[in-house]
Amino acid sequence: MPYAVLASSLVVFHLAFVFFVIFGAGLLFRWPALVWLHVPALIWGIYVEFTSSICPLTPLENRLRLKAGQQGYDGGFIDHYIVSLLYPEGLTPTVQLVLGILMVVFNLVVYGLWIRSRL
């Protein structure tokens, strides 16, 4: 039972981290010190997106699920949880590249606005 709770908690944390990577720059207008957390998180997100890597949280979640007697899954967090909602047919490398580019452009725009607001 505790492994199942840990695995589910990890999914919630992982999803929150993904949202922070994508939209965290918007929080800088209220909490500028978050830049020191967001920039490394964004770099990690860009790396994972452009290299089709699997975040280390995914294998950890799978291990916890297996210890809880549940089924693990293949692929990454995005493939398993997000893609099944947004792209039921599967995530292609081209779509992943486009999503990565959109994430970078969005964050560049928000960072530009944030820097401009501080001048």
N, CA, C and O atoms as a GROMACS GRO file, in nm:
protein
  476
    1MET      N    1   0.080  -0.120   0.000
    1MET     CA    2   0.000   0.000   0.000
    1MET      C    3   0.085   0.127   0.000
    1MET      O    4   0.057   0.218  -0.078
    2PRO      N    5   0.190   0.136   0.087
    2PRO     CA    6   0.267   0.261   0.085
    2PRO      C    7   0.337   0.284  -0.050
    2PRO      O    8   0.356   0.398  -0.090
    3TYR      N    9   0.374   0.176  -0.119
    3TYR     CA   10   0.438   0.193  -0.250
    3TYR      C   11   0.341   0.251  -0.351
    3TYR      O   12   0.379   0.334  -0.434
    4ALA      N   13   0.216   0.209  -0.346
    4ALA     CA   14   0.114   0.261  -0.438
    4ALA      C   15   0.091   0.410  -0.412
    4ALA      O   16   0.076   0.488  -0.505
    5VAL      N   17   0.087   0.448  -0.285
    5VAL     CA   18   0.069   0.589  -0.249
    5VAL      C   19   0.189   0.670  -0.295
    5VAL      O   20   0.174   0.780  -0.348
    6LEU      N   21   0.309   0.616  -0.275
    6LEU     CA   22   0.430   0.686  -0.320
    6LEU      C   23   0.430   0.702  -0.472
    6LEU      O   24   0.466   0.808  -0.524
    7ALA      N   25   0.391   0.596  -0.544
    7ALA     CA   26   0.387   0.603  -0.690
    7ALA      C   27   0.286   0.708  -0.737
    7ALA      O   28   0.316   0.786  -0.827
    8SER      N   29   0.169   0.709  -0.677
    8SER     CA   30   0.067   0.808  -0.715
    8SER      C   31   0.111   0.949  -0.679
    8SER      O   32   0.087   1.043  -0.755
    9SER      N   33   0.176   0.965  -0.565
    9SER     CA   34   0.228   1.096  -0.526
    9SER      C   35   0.336   1.142  -0.623
    9SER      O   36   0.344   1.261  -0.656
   10LEU      N   37   0.417   1.049  -0.668
   10LEU     CA   38   0.521   1.082  -0.764
   10LEU      C   39   0.461   1.129  -0.897
   10LEU      O   40   0.515   1.219  -0.961
   11VAL      N   41   0.349   1.069  -0.937
   11VAL     CA   42   0.281   1.113  -1.060
   11VAL      C   43   0.234   1.257  -1.045
   11VAL      O   44   0.250   1.338  -1.136
   12VAL      N   45   0.177   1.290  -0.930
   12VAL     CA   46   0.130   1.427  -0.906
   12VAL      C   47   0.249   1.524  -0.909
   12VAL      O   48   0.241   1.630  -0.970
   13PHE      N   49   0.359   1.486  -0.842
   13PHE     CA   50   0.478   1.570  -0.843
   13PHE      C   51   0.532   1.587  -0.985
   13PHE      O   52   0.569   1.697  -1.025
   14HIS      N   53   0.536   1.477  -1.061
   14HIS     CA   54   0.589   1.479  -1.197
   14HIS      C   55   0.505   1.572  -1.285
   14HIS      O   56   0.559   1.651  -1.362
   15LEU      N   57   0.373   1.562  -1.272
   15LEU     CA   58   0.285   1.649  -1.350
   15LEU      C   59   0.304   1.795  -1.311
   15LEU      O   60   0.309   1.883  -1.398
   16ALA      N   61   0.317   1.821  -1.181
   16ALA     CA   62   0.342   1.958  -1.135
   16ALA      C   63   0.474   2.010  -1.191
   16ALA      O   64   0.485   2.127  -1.229
   17PHE      N   65   0.575   1.924  -1.196
   17PHE     CA   66   0.705   1.963  -1.250
   17PHE      C   67   0.693   1.997  -1.399
   17PHE      O   68   0.750   2.096  -1.445
   18VAL      N   69   0.620   1.916  -1.474
   18VAL     CA   70   0.599   1.943  -1.617
   18VAL      C   71   0.532   2.078  -1.636
   18VAL      O   72   0.575   2.157  -1.720
   19PHE      N   73   0.427   2.106  -1.558
   19PHE     CA   74   0.360   2.236  -1.568
   19PHE      C   75   0.452   2.350  -1.527
   19PHE      O   76   0.448   2.457  -1.586
   20PHE      N   77   0.536   2.327  -1.426
   20PHE     CA   78   0.632   2.429  -1.385
   20PHE      C   79   0.733   2.458  -1.496
   20PHE      O   80   0.767   2.573  -1.521
   21VAL      N   81   0.780   2.353  -1.564
   21VAL     CA   82   0.873   2.372  -1.675
   21VAL      C   83   0.809   2.456  -1.784
   21VAL      O   84   0.870   2.549  -1.836
   22ILE      N   85   0.685   2.423  -1.818
   22ILE     CA   86   0.619   2.492  -1.929
   22ILE      C   87   0.576   2.633  -1.892
   22ILE      O   88   0.600   2.727  -1.967
   23PHE      N   89   0.513   2.649  -1.776
   23PHE     CA   90   0.449   2.775  -1.741
   23PHE      C   91   0.515   2.850  -1.625
   23PHE      O   92   0.468   2.957  -1.586
   24GLY      N   93   0.622   2.795  -1.569
   24GLY     CA   94   0.684   2.854  -1.451
   24GLY      C   95   0.738   2.994  -1.470
   24GLY      O   96   0.747   3.070  -1.374
   25ALA      N   97   0.773   3.030  -1.592
   25ALA     CA   98   0.825   3.165  -1.615
   25ALA      C   99   0.721   3.270  -1.578
   25ALA      O  100   0.757   3.381  -1.538
   26GLY      N  101   0.595   3.237  -1.590
   26GLY     CA  102   0.489   3.330  -1.553
   26GLY      C  103   0.488   3.361  -1.404
   26GLY      O  104   0.441   3.468  -1.364
   27LEU      N  105   0.538   3.271  -1.323
   27LEU     CA  106   0.543   3.292  -1.178
   27LEU      C  107   0.649   3.394  -1.138
   27LEU      O  108   0.646   3.447  -1.027
   28LEU      N  109   0.741   3.423  -1.229
   28LEU     CA  110   0.851   3.514  -1.197
   28LEU      C  111   0.803   3.657  -1.175
   28LEU      O  112   0.868   3.734  -1.105
   29PHE      N  113   0.689   3.692  -1.234
   29PHE     CA  114   0.637   3.826  -1.214
   29PHE      C  115   0.598   3.848  -1.067
   29PHE      O  116   0.608   3.959  -1.016
   30ARG      N  117   0.556   3.743  -1.001
   30ARG     CA  118   0.516   3.750  -0.859
   30ARG      C  119   0.631   3.713  -0.768
   30ARG      O  120   0.652   3.776  -0.665
   31TRP      N  121   0.707   3.609  -0.805
   31TRP     CA  122   0.818   3.559  -0.722
   31TRP      C  123   0.945   3.550  -0.806
   31TRP      O  124   0.980   3.442  -0.854
   32PRO      N  125   1.015   3.662  -0.824
   32PRO     CA  126   1.134   3.664  -0.910
   32PRO      C  127   1.243   3.565  -0.870
   32PRO      O  128   1.317   3.519  -0.957
   33ALA      N  129   1.255   3.533  -0.743
   33ALA     CA  130   1.361   3.441  -0.699
   33ALA      C  131   1.342   3.301  -0.757
   33ALA      O  132   1.437   3.222  -0.757
   34LEU      N  133   1.223   3.269  -0.805
   34LEU     CA  134   1.200   3.138  -0.866
   34LEU      C  135   1.281   3.116  -0.993
   34LEU      O  136   1.290   3.004  -1.043
   35VAL      N  137   1.340   3.224  -1.045
   35VAL     CA  138   1.421   3.210  -1.166
   35VAL      C  139   1.531   3.106  -1.144
   35VAL      O  140   1.568   3.036  -1.238
   36TRP      N  141   1.583   3.098  -1.020
   36TRP     CA  142   1.692   3.004  -0.991
   36TRP      C  143   1.645   2.859  -0.991
   36TRP      O  144   1.726   2.768  -1.006
   37LEU      N  145   1.517   2.836  -0.976
   37LEU     CA  146   1.461   2.701  -0.988
   37LEU      C  147   1.410   2.675  -1.129
   37LEU      O  148   1.423   2.565  -1.182
   38HIS      N  149   1.351   2.779  -1.189
   38HIS     CA  150   1.289   2.757  -1.319
   38HIS      C  151   1.389   2.736  -1.431
   38HIS      O  152   1.369   2.650  -1.516
   39VAL      N  153   1.496   2.813  -1.433
   39VAL     CA  154   1.593   2.798  -1.543
   39VAL      C  155   1.650   2.657  -1.550
   39VAL      O  156   1.651   2.599  -1.659
   40PRO      N  157   1.697   2.597  -1.439
   40PRO     CA  158   1.745   2.458  -1.450
   40PRO      C  159   1.633   2.360  -1.488
   40PRO      O  160   1.656   2.265  -1.563
   41ALA      N  161   1.513   2.382  -1.435
   41ALA     CA  162   1.401   2.295  -1.470
   41ALA      C  163   1.369   2.306  -1.619
   41ALA      O  164   1.344   2.206  -1.685
   42LEU      N  165   1.371   2.428  -1.671
   42LEU     CA  166   1.346   2.450  -1.813
   42LEU      C  167   1.454   2.385  -1.899
   42LEU      O  168   1.423   2.323  -2.001
   43ILE      N  169   1.578   2.399  -1.859
   43ILE     CA  170   1.688   2.335  -1.934
   43ILE      C  171   1.669   2.184  -1.935
   43ILE      O  172   1.686   2.120  -2.039
   44TRP      N  173   1.632   2.127  -1.821
   44TRP     CA  174   1.607   1.983  -1.815
   44TRP      C  175   1.490   1.945  -1.908
   44TRP      O  176   1.499   1.847  -1.981
   45GLY      N  177   1.382   2.022  -1.903
   45GLY     CA  178   1.267   1.994  -1.989
   45GLY      C  179   1.302   2.002  -2.136
   45GLY      O  180   1.257   1.920  -2.216
   46ILE      N  181   1.381   2.101  -2.173
   46ILE     CA  182   1.425   2.114  -2.312
   46ILE      C  183   1.510   1.994  -2.352
   46ILE      O  184   1.493   1.938  -2.460
   47TYR      N  185   1.602   1.955  -2.264
   47TYR     CA  186   1.686   1.839  -2.292
   47TYR      C  187   1.601   1.713  -2.313
   47TYR      O  188   1.620   1.641  -2.411
   48VAL      N  189   1.510   1.688  -2.223
   48VAL     CA  190   1.426   1.567  -2.233
   48VAL      C  191   1.343   1.570  -2.360
   48VAL      O  192   1.329   1.468  -2.429
   49GLU      N  193   1.286   1.687  -2.392
   49GLU     CA  194   1.198   1.698  -2.509
   49GLU      C  195   1.275   1.679  -2.639
   49GLU      O  196   1.229   1.608  -2.729
   50PHE      N  197   1.392   1.742  -2.651
   50PHE     CA  198   1.466   1.738  -2.778
   50PHE      C  199   1.549   1.612  -2.796
   50PHE      O  200   1.590   1.581  -2.908
   51THR      N  201   1.575   1.539  -2.689
   51THR     CA  202   1.654   1.416  -2.703
   51THR      C  203   1.568   1.290  -2.688
   51THR      O  204   1.619   1.178  -2.694
   52SER      N  205   1.437   1.309  -2.669
   52SER     CA  206   1.345   1.196  -2.649
   52SER      C  207   1.390   1.108  -2.532
   52SER      O  208   1.373   0.986  -2.533
   53SER      N  209   1.448   1.171  -2.432
   53SER     CA  210   1.494   1.098  -2.313
   53SER      C  211   1.376   1.069  -2.221
   53SER      O  212   1.268   1.126  -2.235
   54ILE      N  213   1.399   0.980  -2.128
   54ILE     CA  214   1.298   0.949  -2.027
   54ILE      C  215   1.345   1.009  -1.895
   54ILE      O  216   1.458   0.985  -1.853
   55CYS      N  217   1.259   1.085  -1.832
   55CYS     CA  218   1.290   1.146  -1.703
   55CYS      C  219   1.312   1.035  -1.600
   55CYS      O  220   1.241   0.935  -1.603
   56PRO      N  221   1.409   1.050  -1.511
   56PRO     CA  222   1.435   0.946  -1.411
   56PRO      C  223   1.317   0.921  -1.316
   56PRO      O  224   1.313   0.819  -1.248
   57LEU      N  225   1.222   1.013  -1.310
   57LEU     CA  226   1.105   0.990  -1.226
   57LEU      C  227   1.018   0.877  -1.280
   57LEU      O  228   0.949   0.810  -1.203
   58THR      N  229   1.020   0.856  -1.412
   58THR     CA  230   0.936   0.751  -1.472
   58THR      C  231   0.980   0.611  -1.427
   58THR      O  232   0.895   0.535  -1.381
   59PRO      N  233   1.108   0.574  -1.440
   59PRO     CA  234   1.148   0.442  -1.390
   59PRO      C  235   1.125   0.427  -1.240
   59PRO      O  236   1.092   0.318  -1.192
   60LEU      N  237   1.143   0.537  -1.165
   60LEU     CA  238   1.119   0.530  -1.021
   60LEU      C  239   0.971   0.500  -0.995
   60LEU      O  240   0.938   0.416  -0.910
   61GLU      N  241   0.883   0.566  -1.066
   61GLU     CA  242   0.740   0.538  -1.051
   61GLU      C  243   0.710   0.392  -1.085
   61GLU      O  244   0.635   0.326  -1.013
   62ASN      N  245   0.767   0.343  -1.194
   62ASN     CA  246   0.744   0.203  -1.234
   62ASN      C  247   0.792   0.106  -1.126
   62ASN      O  248   0.724   0.008  -1.096
   63ARG      N  249   0.910   0.132  -1.069
   63ARG     CA  250   0.959   0.045  -0.962
   63ARG      C  251   0.866   0.045  -0.841
   63ARG      O  252   0.838  -0.060  -0.782
   64LEU      N  253   0.817   0.164  -0.806
   64LEU     CA  254   0.724   0.172  -0.693
   64LEU      C  255   0.594   0.097  -0.724
   64LEU      O  256   0.539   0.029  -0.637
   65ARG      N  257   0.546   0.109  -0.847
   65ARG     CA  258   0.423   0.038  -0.885
   65ARG      C  259   0.444  -0.114  -0.880
   65ARG      O  260   0.357  -0.187  -0.832
   66LEU      N  261   0.558  -0.159  -0.928
   66LEU     CA  262   0.586  -0.303  -0.925
   66LEU      C  263   0.596  -0.353  -0.781
   66LEU      O  264   0.546  -0.461  -0.750
   67LYS      N  265   0.659  -0.275  -0.693
   67LYS     CA  266   0.668  -0.314  -0.552
   67LYS      C  267   0.530  -0.315  -0.486
   67LYS      O  268   0.508  -0.388  -0.389
   68ALA      N  269   0.438  -0.235  -0.538
   68ALA     CA  270   0.301  -0.231  -0.485
   68ALA      C  271   0.215  -0.340  -0.546
   68ALA      O  272   0.097  -0.353  -0.512
   69GLY      N  273   0.274  -0.421  -0.637
   69GLY     CA  274   0.198  -0.527  -0.701
   69GLY      C  275   0.114  -0.478  -0.818
   69GLY      O  276   0.023  -0.547  -0.864
   70GLN      N  277   0.145  -0.358  -0.866
   70GLN     CA  278   0.073  -0.302  -0.980
   70GLN      C  279   0.156  -0.318  -1.107
   70GLN      O  280   0.272  -0.358  -1.102
   71GLN      N  281   0.095  -0.287  -1.217
   71GLN     CA  282   0.161  -0.296  -1.348
   71GLN      C  283   0.241  -0.169  -1.374
   71GLN      O  284   0.191  -0.058  -1.352
   72GLY      N  285   0.364  -0.182  -1.420
   72GLY     CA  286   0.441  -0.068  -1.466
   72GLY      C  287   0.400  -0.037  -1.610
   72GLY      O  288   0.302  -0.093  -1.659
   73TYR      N  289   0.471   0.050  -1.677
   73TYR     CA  290   0.440   0.081  -1.816
   73TYR      C  291   0.568   0.112  -1.893
   73TYR      O  292   0.670   0.146  -1.834
   74ASP      N  293   0.560   0.098  -2.024
   74ASP     CA  294   0.673   0.129  -2.112
   74ASP      C  295   0.666   0.275  -2.152
   74ASP      O  296   0.561   0.339  -2.142
   75GLY      N  297   0.778   0.329  -2.196
   75GLY     CA  298   0.782   0.466  -2.242
   75GLY      C  299   0.798   0.563  -2.128
   75GLY      O  300   0.828   0.524  -2.015
   76GLY      N  301   0.779   0.689  -2.157
   76GLY     CA  302   0.797   0.793  -2.057
   76GLY      C  303   0.666   0.844  -1.999
   76GLY      O  304   0.558   0.804  -2.041
   77PHE      N  305   0.680   0.932  -1.904
   77PHE     CA  306   0.566   0.993  -1.836
   77PHE      C  307   0.474   1.061  -1.936
   77PHE      O  308   0.352   1.041  -1.933
   78ILE      N  309   0.532   1.142  -2.025
   78ILE     CA  310   0.452   1.215  -2.123
   78ILE      C  311   0.375   1.116  -2.211
   78ILE      O  312   0.256   1.133  -2.234
   79ASP      N  313   0.444   1.013  -2.260
   79ASP     CA  314   0.378   0.913  -2.343
   79ASP      C  315   0.262   0.847  -2.270
   79ASP      O  316   0.155   0.829  -2.328
   80HIS      N  317   0.283   0.811  -2.146
   80HIS     CA  318   0.182   0.734  -2.072
   80HIS      C  319   0.064   0.819  -2.025
   80HIS      O  320  -0.051   0.778  -2.042
   81TYR      N  321   0.090   0.934  -1.966
   81TYR     CA  322  -0.017   1.012  -1.905
   81TYR      C  323  -0.070   1.125  -1.993
   81TYR      O  324  -0.191   1.143  -2.005
   82ILE      N  325   0.020   1.199  -2.055
   82ILE     CA  326  -0.022   1.318  -2.128
   82ILE      C  327  -0.062   1.285  -2.271
   82ILE      O  328  -0.167   1.328  -2.318
   83VAL      N  329   0.021   1.208  -2.340
   83VAL     CA  330  -0.005   1.178  -2.480
   83VAL      C  331  -0.136   1.103  -2.496
   83VAL      O  332  -0.210   1.125  -2.593
   84SER      N  333  -0.166   1.015  -2.402
   84SER     CA  334  -0.291   0.941  -2.414
   84SER      C  335  -0.412   1.034  -2.407
   84SER      O  336  -0.518   1.001  -2.459
   85LEU      N  337  -0.395   1.148  -2.345
   85LEU     CA  338  -0.504   1.247  -2.341
   85LEU      C  339  -0.504   1.336  -2.465
   85LEU      O  340  -0.609   1.361  -2.524
   86LEU      N  341  -0.386   1.383  -2.504
   86LEU     CA  342  -0.378   1.478  -2.615
   86LEU      C  343  -0.362   1.412  -2.752
   86LEU      O  344  -0.416   1.460  -2.852
   87TYR      N  345  -0.288   1.305  -2.756
   87TYR     CA  346  -0.256   1.239  -2.883
   87TYR      C  347  -0.279   1.089  -2.872
   87TYR      O  348  -0.184   1.013  -2.857
   88PRO      N  349  -0.404   1.046  -2.877
   88PRO     CA  350  -0.434   0.904  -2.855
   88PRO      C  351  -0.359   0.808  -2.948
   88PRO      O  352  -0.337   0.693  -2.911
   89GLU      N  353  -0.321   0.853  -3.064
   89GLU     CA  354  -0.252   0.766  -3.160
   89GLU      C  355  -0.103   0.751  -3.128
   89GLU      O  356  -0.039   0.661  -3.182
   90GLY      N  357  -0.048   0.834  -3.045
   90GLY     CA  358   0.094   0.825  -3.011
   90GLY      C  359   0.168   0.952  -3.046
   90GLY      O  360   0.124   1.032  -3.128
   91LEU      N  361   0.280   0.967  -2.984
   91LEU     CA  362   0.364   1.085  -3.004
   91LEU      C  363   0.472   1.053  -3.105
   91LEU      O  364   0.552   0.962  -3.086
   92THR      N  365   0.474   1.130  -3.214
   92THR     CA  366   0.579   1.110  -3.314
   92THR      C  367   0.696   1.204  -3.282
   92THR      O  368   0.678   1.303  -3.212
   93PRO      N  369   0.814   1.172  -3.331
   93PRO     CA  370   0.928   1.262  -3.308
   93PRO      C  371   0.903   1.403  -3.361
   93PRO      O  372   0.949   1.501  -3.301
   94THR      N  373   0.831   1.414  -3.471
   94THR     CA  374   0.802   1.547  -3.527
   94THR      C  375   0.713   1.627  -3.434
   94THR      O  376   0.737   1.745  -3.410
   95VAL      N  377   0.609   1.563  -3.380
   95VAL     CA  378   0.520   1.632  -3.287
   95VAL      C  379   0.597   1.670  -3.162
   95VAL      O  380   0.578   1.779  -3.108
   96GLN      N  381   0.683   1.582  -3.114
   96GLN     CA  382   0.762   1.611  -2.995
   96GLN      C  383   0.854   1.729  -3.020
   96GLN      O  384   0.871   1.814  -2.932
   97LEU      N  385   0.914   1.736  -3.138
   97LEU     CA  386   1.001   1.848  -3.173
   97LEU      C  387   0.921   1.979  -3.176
   97LEU      O  388   0.967   2.081  -3.125
   98VAL      N  389   0.803   1.975  -3.236
   98VAL     CA  390   0.719   2.095  -3.242
   98VAL      C  391   0.680   2.140  -3.102
   98VAL      O  392   0.684   2.260  -3.072
   99LEU      N  393   0.642   2.046  -3.016
   99LEU     CA  394   0.606   2.081  -2.878
   99LEU      C  395   0.726   2.142  -2.805
   99LEU      O  396   0.710   2.237  -2.729
  100GLY      N  397   0.843   2.087  -2.828
  100GLY     CA  398   0.964   2.142  -2.767
  100GLY      C  399   0.991   2.283  -2.814
  100GLY      O  400   1.025   2.370  -2.734
  101ILE      N  401   0.977   2.306  -2.943
  101ILE     CA  402   0.998   2.441  -2.998
  101ILE      C  403   0.897   2.539  -2.940
  101ILE      O  404   0.933   2.651  -2.904
  102LEU      N  405   0.771   2.497  -2.932
  102LEU     CA  406   0.668   2.583  -2.874
  102LEU      C  407   0.698   2.616  -2.729
  102LEU      O  408   0.677   2.729  -2.684
  103MET      N  409   0.748   2.518  -2.654
  103MET     CA  410   0.783   2.540  -2.514
  103MET      C  411   0.896   2.643  -2.504
  103MET      O  412   0.892   2.732  -2.420
  104VAL      N  413   0.997   2.630  -2.589
  104VAL     CA  414   1.110   2.723  -2.588
  104VAL      C  415   1.063   2.864  -2.626
  104VAL      O  416   1.097   2.961  -2.558
  105VAL      N  417   0.987   2.875  -2.733
  105VAL     CA  418   0.940   3.007  -2.779
  105VAL      C  419   0.853   3.073  -2.673
  105VAL      O  420   0.870   3.191  -2.642
  106PHE      N  421   0.759   2.996  -2.616
  106PHE     CA  422   0.671   3.050  -2.512
  106PHE      C  423   0.754   3.104  -2.396
  106PHE      O  424   0.729   3.214  -2.348
  107ASN      N  425   0.851   3.026  -2.350
  107ASN     CA  426   0.932   3.070  -2.237
  107ASN      C  427   1.021   3.188  -2.273
  107ASN      O  428   1.044   3.275  -2.189
  108LEU      N  429   1.072   3.193  -2.394
  108LEU     CA  430   1.151   3.310  -2.436
  108LEU      C  431   1.066   3.436  -2.434
  108LEU      O  432   1.113   3.542  -2.390
  109VAL      N  433   0.943   3.426  -2.480
  109VAL     CA  434   0.853   3.542  -2.479
  109VAL      C  435   0.825   3.586  -2.335
  109VAL      O  436   0.834   3.705  -2.304
  110VAL      N  437   0.791   3.492  -2.248
  110VAL     CA  438   0.760   3.527  -2.109
  110VAL      C  439   0.883   3.583  -2.038
  110VAL      O  440   0.873   3.680  -1.964
  111TYR      N  441   0.999   3.522  -2.060
  111TYR     CA  442   1.121   3.575  -1.999
  111TYR      C  443   1.151   3.715  -2.053
  111TYR      O  444   1.194   3.802  -1.977
  112GLY      N  445   1.128   3.737  -2.181
  112GLY     CA  446   1.148   3.870  -2.237
  112GLY      C  447   1.058   3.974  -2.172
  112GLY      O  448   1.102   4.084  -2.138
  113LEU      N  449   0.932   3.938  -2.154
  113LEU     CA  450   0.837   4.029  -2.087
  113LEU      C  451   0.877   4.052  -1.942
  113LEU      O  452   0.866   4.163  -1.890
  114TRP      N  453   0.923   3.947  -1.877
  114TRP     CA  454   0.963   3.959  -1.736
  114TRP      C  455   1.085   4.050  -1.723
  114TRP      O  456   1.088   4.137  -1.636
  115ILE      N  457   1.184   4.030  -1.807
  115ILE     CA  458   1.305   4.113  -1.802
  115ILE      C  459   1.269   4.259  -1.832
  115ILE      O  460   1.318   4.352  -1.768
  116ARG      N  461   1.183   4.277  -1.931
  116ARG     CA  462   1.140   4.414  -1.968
  116ARG      C  463   1.067   4.481  -1.852
  116ARG      O  464   1.083   4.601  -1.830
  117SER      N  465   0.987   4.405  -1.778
  117SER     CA  466   0.911   4.463  -1.666
  117SER      C  467   1.002   4.502  -1.550
  117SER      O  468   0.963   4.582  -1.464
  118ARG      N  469   1.121   4.446  -1.546
  118ARG     CA  470   1.215   4.476  -1.436
  118ARG      C  471   1.307   4.592  -1.469
  118ARG      O  472   1.381   4.638  -1.382
  119LEU      N  473   1.303   4.641  -1.592
  119LEU     CA  474   1.391   4.752  -1.631
  119LEU      C  475   1.329   4.888  -1.598
  119LEU      O  476   1.390   4.991  -1.624
   0.00000   0.00000   0.00000
